[in-house]
Amino acid sequence: MTGTAGNLVKIVVDPGCSAAHRYSGARSVAIVRRPVAIRQHRGRVTGSAVIMTESVRRRMRLDLDLLDAENPFEIDNGNRVHLVKHLPNDDDGRPVAVGPEDVLDAYTYGDPDYFKADEDGQADWLMVGMVPGLVICVPIAPPNSGDARFCRPIGIYKPSIAYRNRYVRGQADE
């Protein structure tokens, strides 16, 4: 494998492939297959190959330091339903009604910690904070508006035990 312009190039020999194509770039998760001709010259391999490219661009995460101190959340009809769709359970297993106002309460009063979200998901960070009687996890993504002072909450969940324990101990990823 060799790297070119942020992409990995994997060459796989395929004798049935003869057309030569020029590599023009790869999209983020897609694997692009391009047949290329390989010639033998002074001991080198002859035949044809398939070049498979896969993007390896690093994710640029939302900068938490740029968020508005009072209300950094971009909430609209597109994400509002996701903020009330999942009812997290309290410690006794009872569902607790939560909504967009709880995201702001967790941010303002809940002393939130931030953990890096999975590279493959939509969220950049998981904000874990406390609202009265409940620890919640809010995945936050970059805003649709492009304004760096805002972020987009895309759900409210009960955090995993690992994230909850890290929050209680104060072990954030920042």
Summary of the structure (lengths in Angstrom):
residues: 174
radius of gyration: 23.4
end to end distance: 33.1
largest distance: 74.6
contacts: 445
relative contact order: 0.15
helix: 18%
strand: 30%
